[in-house]
Amino acid sequence: MFSLFKKQKAAWEPDRLPRHIAIIMDGNGRWALRRALPRTAGHAAGAETFRRVAAYCKDIGIEYLTVYAFSTENRQRPPEEVSAIMELLEKYLHESIAKMERDRVRMKFLGDLSILSPALLDLIGQTEEISKRFDGVQVNICLNYGGRDEILRAAELYSKNNNENNGFESYLYTAGIPDPDLIIRPGGEKRLSNFLLWQAAYAELYFTDTLWPDFDTHRLDLAIAEYQKRQRRYGK
């Protein structure tokens, strides 16, 4: 354990960590294709990577981790693939609920959850209720989420309630959550793909060719180290 943290400190400075890291979990399908496996195998491998990265973020002191799990556009994928993703989510939530008291990781789901099954909605409700008892890292899972849809929804709510003196950001799914400092996209693509469009205004962007299932804590270290080299001026 000592050697592990010694290696981390050599890569980045513990007192200059990003408060909020967001990740576009891209490359599951290509990872599976390269191994002549069904795309569902890639999603399963990606889910395991998410577990490891979330645990690591908690261990090193990241306050918020937001992941892009399922976009509004992903609904157009083959029904069997969508079903497999939802089954993986249900499995993950069952396991998380059993471990939440031990791990003390808060969870929040962002997006239009109305399309989800009653069973999934019940599990999400349980995880968010348990999360209220904890402090520490918060993992936000963007599910049936799209940045443009989020902005339109917030604008409609804002216009209906403009006499309540609430700011526009209070109507976003991310209300109360600080904007991401660092957005990471594995998989080789260099775009945001409708992810946190409002919140990403001054985020540092980090792209890597590594496919998400192969993304590990060492690669996260590299992203954090690169983030710490940037000068954040916020347009000033």
WOZINOR-V839430 format. One record per backbone hydrogen bond with DSSP energy under -1.0 kcal/mol. NH is the residue of the N-H (numbers start at 1). CO is the residue of the C=O. Records with the same first field share a line. If there is no record, write none. Layout:
# WOZINOR-V839430
NH = CO  CO
This chain:
# WOZINOR-V839430
5 = 1
6 = 2
7 = 3
8 = 4
9 = 5
10 = 6
11 = 8
12 = 8
16 = 13
21 = 64
22 = 182
23 = 66
24 = 184
26 = 24
31 = 27
32 = 28
33 = 29
34 = 30
35 = 32
36 = 33
37 = 32
41 = 38
43 = 39
44 = 40
45 = 41
46 = 42
47 = 43
48 = 44
49 = 45
50 = 46
51 = 47
52 = 48
53 = 49
54 = 50
55 = 51
56 = 52
57 = 53
58 = 54
59 = 55
60 = 56
62 = 57
64 = 19
65 = 138
66 = 21
67 = 140
68 = 23
69 = 67  142
70 = 142
72 = 145
76 = 73
77 = 74
82 = 78
83 = 79
84 = 80
85 = 81
86 = 82
87 = 83
88 = 84
89 = 85
90 = 86
91 = 87
92 = 88
93 = 89
94 = 90
95 = 91
96 = 92
97 = 93
98 = 94
100 = 96
103 = 99
104 = 100
106 = 137
108 = 139
110 = 141
112 = 144
113 = 111
116 = 113
121 = 117
122 = 118
123 = 119
124 = 120
125 = 121
126 = 122
127 = 123
128 = 124
129 = 125
130 = 126
131 = 127
133 = 130
134 = 131
138 = 63
139 = 106
140 = 65
141 = 108
142 = 67
143 = 110
144 = 70
145 = 70
147 = 194
150 = 146
151 = 147
152 = 148
153 = 149
154 = 150
155 = 151
156 = 152
157 = 153
158 = 154
159 = 155
160 = 156
161 = 157
164 = 161
170 = 167
171 = 168
172 = 169
175 = 172
177 = 174
181 = 20
182 = 20
183 = 204
184 = 22
185 = 206
187 = 210
188 = 208
200 = 196
201 = 198
203 = 200
204 = 181
206 = 183
208 = 185
212 = 26
214 = 211
215 = 212
220 = 216
221 = 217
222 = 218
223 = 219
224 = 220
225 = 221
226 = 222
227 = 223
228 = 224
229 = 226
230 = 227
236 = 233
